[in-house]
Amino acid sequence: MHAWALFDVEDTCVDAVFQAALRAAHASADPALGSHVLAFWAIAAY
């Protein structure tokens, strides 16, 4: 959520925040969350 909010406000892709979210999804063993993080990261990077 933090990465998406930064994207909305600053209109930039904040890779470090997306990487932290992806690590958190992995640590929690939640593949659905990881896939959503990657999808939103792709949208922000586009």
C-alpha positions as CSV (number, residue, x, y, z in Angstrom):
1,M,0.0,0.0,0.0
2,H,2.9,2.4,0.8
3,A,4.4,1.9,-2.6
4,W,1.1,2.5,-4.4
5,A,0.5,5.6,-2.4
6,L,3.9,7.0,-3.2
7,F,3.2,6.2,-6.9
8,D,0.0,8.2,-6.7
9,V,1.5,11.2,-5.0
10,E,4.9,11.4,-6.6
11,D,4.2,9.6,-9.9
12,T,7.4,7.6,-9.6
13,C,8.1,3.9,-9.1
14,V,9.7,3.3,-5.7
15,D,11.5,0.0,-6.3
16,A,12.8,-0.3,-2.8
17,V,9.3,-0.2,-1.3
18,F,8.0,-2.8,-3.8
19,Q,11.0,-5.0,-3.0
20,A,10.3,-4.8,0.7
21,A,6.6,-5.7,0.0
22,L,7.7,-8.7,-2.1
23,R,10.0,-9.9,0.7
24,A,7.2,-9.6,3.2
25,A,4.9,-11.6,1.0
26,H,7.6,-14.3,0.7
27,A,8.3,-14.3,4.4
28,S,4.6,-14.7,5.2
29,A,4.3,-17.6,2.6
30,D,1.5,-15.7,0.8
31,P,1.9,-16.3,-3.0
32,A,-1.3,-14.4,-3.8
33,L,0.1,-11.3,-2.1
34,G,3.4,-11.7,-3.9
35,S,1.6,-11.9,-7.3
36,H,-0.4,-8.7,-6.5
37,V,2.8,-6.9,-5.5
38,L,4.5,-7.9,-8.8
39,A,1.4,-6.8,-10.7
40,F,1.2,-3.4,-9.1
41,W,5.0,-3.0,-9.5
42,A,4.7,-3.7,-13.2
43,I,1.9,-1.1,-13.5
44,A,4.0,1.5,-11.6
45,A,7.1,0.8,-13.7
46,Y,5.2,1.2,-16.9
